Amino acid sequence: ASSQACRILPTEASHVQPKASLLKILHAAGAKEDIFTLKEVMHYLGQYIMLKQLYDQQKQHLVHCEDDPLGDLLEVESFSVKNPSPIYEMLKKNLTVLSF
Ligand SMILES: COc1nc(N(C)C)ncc1-n1nc2c(c1C(C)C)[C@H](c1ccc(C#N)cc1)N(c1cc(Cl)c[nH]c1=O)C2=O
């Protein structure tokens, strides 16, 4: 799945500029910059989920985000880290790929 997503999303090396609502989430997770690699965006989104404890205490691969800005972006109430398609859909809509 991830290889498929990469063909649609920027390559690991290229830089992306998150749109305002995604950028707010990345800054809430401790990001200082406004331009990222895809890997950095995933890192900060992960940090955000862990910091706000959005994961299910029992089923720890589940993320509950219905009452969180992340849920508004992902347009789902919850998702499993094992089925990341909502994440990639959201990133396609909320990242601008920079040519340099
Ligand atoms: C609830 O999740 C976890 N809970 C625990 N507990 C002990 C409770 N430990 C690890 C994880 N965990 N597993 C994975 C990830 C995490 C943390 C960093 C959220 C990351 C990840 C998942 C979702 C987003 C978004 N929005 C961003 C990064 N991730 C990845 C998912 C994808 Cl699609 C690409 N790269 C990844 O690292 C995984 O597989």
The ligand as an SDF file (V2000), in Angstrom:
LIG
                    3D

 39 43  0  0  0  0  0  0  0  0999 V2000
   -1.8740    4.6080   17.8840 C   0  0  0  0  0  0  0  0  0  0  0  0
   -0.6130    4.3410   17.3030 O   0  0  0  0  0  0  0  0  0  0  0  0
    0.3560    3.8560   18.1640 C   0  0  0  0  0  0  0  0  0  0  0  0
    0.1130    3.5880   19.4850 N   0  0  0  0  0  0  0  0  0  0  0  0
    1.1170    3.1250   20.2340 C   0  0  0  0  0  0  0  0  0  0  0  0
    0.8580    2.8570   21.5890 N   0  0  0  0  0  0  0  0  0  0  0  0
    1.8570    2.2660   22.4270 C   0  0  0  0  0  0  0  0  0  0  0  0
   -0.4390    3.1870   22.1430 C   0  0  0  0  0  0  0  0  0  0  0  0
    2.3770    2.9040   19.7470 N   0  0  0  0  0  0  0  0  0  0  0  0
    2.6360    3.1710   18.4380 C   0  0  0  0  0  0  0  0  0  0  0  0
    1.6300    3.6350   17.6130 C   0  0  0  0  0  0  0  0  0  0  0  0
    1.8620    3.9260   16.2400 N   0  0  0  0  0  0  0  0  0  0  0  0
    1.8710    3.0060   15.2510 N   0  0  0  0  0  0  0  0  0  0  0  0
    2.0990    3.6940   14.1210 C   0  0  0  0  0  0  0  0  0  0  0  0
    2.2480    5.0450   14.4150 C   0  0  0  0  0  0  0  0  0  0  0  0
    2.1000    5.1750   15.7570 C   0  0  0  0  0  0  0  0  0  0  0  0
    2.1550    6.4140   16.6280 C   0  0  0  0  0  0  0  0  0  0  0  0
    3.4310    7.1730   16.4160 C   0  0  0  0  0  0  0  0  0  0  0  0
    0.9020    7.2700   16.4200 C   0  0  0  0  0  0  0  0  0  0  0  0
    2.5270    5.8080   13.1580 C   0  0  0  0  0  0  0  0  0  0  0  0
    1.5180    6.8590   12.7920 C   0  0  0  0  0  0  0  0  0  0  0  0
    0.1530    6.5360   12.7980 C   0  0  0  0  0  0  0  0  0  0  0  0
   -0.7950    7.5100   12.4340 C   0  0  0  0  0  0  0  0  0  0  0  0
   -0.3720    8.7780   12.0370 C   0  0  0  0  0  0  0  0  0  0  0  0
   -1.3440    9.7820   11.6590 C   0  0  0  0  0  0  0  0  0  0  0  0
   -2.1310   10.5670   11.3600 N   0  0  0  0  0  0  0  0  0  0  0  0
    1.0090    9.0820   12.0300 C   0  0  0  0  0  0  0  0  0  0  0  0
    1.9360    8.1120   12.4050 C   0  0  0  0  0  0  0  0  0  0  0  0
    2.5010    4.7290   12.1680 N   0  0  0  0  0  0  0  0  0  0  0  0
    2.7060    4.9850   10.8020 C   0  0  0  0  0  0  0  0  0  0  0  0
    1.6790    4.9080    9.9090 C   0  0  0  0  0  0  0  0  0  0  0  0
    1.9620    5.2150    8.5540 C   0  0  0  0  0  0  0  0  0  0  0  0
    0.6760    5.1640    7.4120 Cl  0  0  0  0  0  0  0  0  0  0  0  0
    3.1990    5.5800    8.1480 C   0  0  0  0  0  0  0  0  0  0  0  0
    4.2230    5.6890    9.0540 N   0  0  0  0  0  0  0  0  0  0  0  0
    4.0030    5.4150   10.3750 C   0  0  0  0  0  0  0  0  0  0  0  0
    4.9170    5.5360   11.2240 O   0  0  0  0  0  0  0  0  0  0  0  0
    2.2560    3.4990   12.7110 C   0  0  0  0  0  0  0  0  0  0  0  0
    2.1820    2.4380   12.0740 O   0  0  0  0  0  0  0  0  0  0  0  0
  1  2  1  0
  2  3  1  0
  3  4  1  0
  3 11  2  0
  4  5  2  0
  5  6  1  0
  5  9  1  0
  6  7  1  0
  6  8  1  0
  9 10  2  0
 10 11  1  0
 11 12  1  0
 12 13  1  0
 12 16  1  0
 13 14  2  0
 14 15  1  0
 14 38  1  0
 15 16  2  0
 15 20  1  0
 16 17  1  0
 17 18  1  0
 17 19  1  0
 20 21  1  0
 20 29  1  0
 21 22  1  0
 21 28  2  0
 22 23  2  0
 23 24  1  0
 24 25  1  0
 24 27  2  0
 25 26  3  0
 27 28  1  0
 29 30  1  0
 29 38  1  0
 30 31  2  0
 30 36  1  0
 31 32  1  0
 32 33  1  0
 32 34  2  0
 34 35  1  0
 35 36  1  0
 36 37  2  0
 38 39  2  0
M  END
$$$$
